[in-house]
């Protein structure tokens, strides 16, 4: 088997109201015969102080459970819908030629996977300790740490193939500066020196109620000619990194574009895995305004279908602007008969008029 056949994605959820018990219940669900590369928890603390307490509790339980095999770990402050706590698991079934190493950088766990095809880095939970700092300042610290880790392990910045960006109150303004735009300016600065002729990463920039800025990445360096990454455009949309200024907010004197591709295909021999970026009801570069949740959801799924072709969706995350949309969104997606793990969270999307955003993984 090759990489695309050996990596798995699962979602588990609980309705336990006691946080300690909820974490224990979810951890008990993790497959025992697979190596865990990444865990992402979605929950809703009441304050940033409680967020930090719960993040520490999760970290301690993970360290106790995995000892020297601690996976990348992220806690995202987004209210789960249909559950009190959601856990996403990225895991791998290794074979004899796979080497998996677990390390820490400034206290942040990450995982290195290497075989004859590629070298992979799974890292997450990059976050400043002081959450009251402005997003621009937090982003500078987060990208400094990420850049140092990439250099330490021999991964160029342009080896990032997938990036997740969780931004507290993403559409809010600090004075005249929008938070998402401040993040985009910092990302553009971090990416600036690298050669992106093979496309930017797939990415999601999504809101969070608390937690400041949190960044996760998957990075890959390929070792064989039949293993490579390819950016995927959507002919129905303008690439986000090519947006005009009219759809961008302003932060300081800058309006840099969001540097990501609509999707990124990882090819390994005859197999393909597609990272589907955060996708919404945008045609060209304009949002479909005033059409309601059902229409926005169907347009979003049409955009995803355009990206993946005949690949099969394996997992979806659904971000809803209002928790009252949950039942309708679930009913609409159930009608697609996907029979895959799907998580639903309530959070702000990067444009005020967007009611839903969906990301995921597809395989061929």
Secondary structure, DSSP 4 states (H G I P E B T S, - for coil): --HHHHEEEEEEEE--SSHHHHHHHHHTTS-TTSEEEEEEEEE--SSHHHHHHHHHHHHHHHHHHHTT-PPEEEEEE-EESSSSEEEEEEEE---TT-EEEEEEETTEEEEEEE-SSEEEEEEEEE--S-TTS-HHHHHHHHHHHHHHHHHHHT--GGGEEEEEEEEETTT-EETTEEHHHHHHHHHHHHHTTS--TT---EEEEEEESSSSEEEEEEEEEE-STTEEEEEE--TTB--GGG--GGG---BTTB-PPP--BSEEEEEETTEEEEEEEEE-SEEBTEE--SSHHHHHHHHHHHHHHHHHTT-EEEEEEEEESSGGGHHHHHHHHHTT---SEEEEEE---SSTT--EEEEEEEE-
